[in-house]
Amino acid sequence: MKHLAPPVLIAAVLALAAPCFAQTDKPAERTATPSKGLLWGSKMTLESEPCCTALPDAKLPDRTEAAVLAKLADRAQRDGPILKLRLQGGRTLKITDCDVEDACEAERFRTHRLAAWWPTPGYYVVKVNLYQGGFAYLVSERTGRTSRVVAVPVPSPSGNRAIAPGDDALEIIDFGGQSPRIVTVTDAPRCDGASEASLGKPIWIDDSHVRFEGLKRATLHVGAGKADWQC
C-alpha cells in the first residue's frame, strides 16, 4: 500500500462568488482534545508522563522528520510508528501511525510526521499523510488541544499568523486567541489574468500581505477577521 503525497502547489484557483474571508467550520469542529485514544481518525492519547528521554536505537522512518527531531531532542521523540510531543505540566501527546498494510485499510491508513515547532505561538506542526492526500495538525504545547488544517502552513514573519495552501482550499490561521482561529479564503483574485492562474507557493511579504509564486498581479491582504485580494 503506497502513500501518495499531496502536491506542493495548488492545482487550480479557488472558486469565485463567495465571501472573501469566510469561516466555514465551527471552532469546535476544527480544534479538540484527543478523547478515548482517537481524534479525526488518528490514534492520539494524552499521557501523564514527561517527554522525552534519549532512545539510542529509535527507528526514524523519515529523513526529513529526523532532521527536525534532531533539533528538538528535549521536546519531541520518534520510535518507529510512535511520535511523542512534550506538553506543559509534565505531560506527553502520543500519536501512533497506522501504516501496516494488513491492519490498515485505505480509510484508516495514515502516518504522522513532525514538520516544525513554532515557539512564538507554542504549537507543533504535524503533517498527516493519508493513503491519498493529507492534511496537518497544529498541537498546542500548553494544552495538547489539536487543530486540523488543510496542509502544513507557512508562518508569517512574526509567527502570529500562518497560511495553509491546500489542494482546493486556502486557510488563514490566527494565533491571537486561546485556540487558533482558522478561516477559509473562498474568493479568487479578480485582477487581470489572475483568475485563470494557479496560485502556487505562498510567500509572506509582511504580517498582513501574502503573495503567491503563480500570481504576478495580485496579493492577499490579511486583516483582523477578514482578507481581500489586492491588484
Secondary structure, 3 states (H helix, E strand, C coil): CCCECCCCCCCCCCCCCCCCCECCCCHHHHEECCECCEECCEEEEEECCCCCCCCCCCCCCCHHHHHHHHHCCCCEEEECCEEEEEECCCEEEEEECECCCCCCCCCCCEEEEEEEEECCCCEEEEEEEECECEEEEEEECCCCCEEEECCCCEECCCCCEEEEECCCCEEEEECCCCCCEEEEECCCCCCCCHHHCCCCCEEEEECCEEEECCCCCCEEEECCCCEEEEC
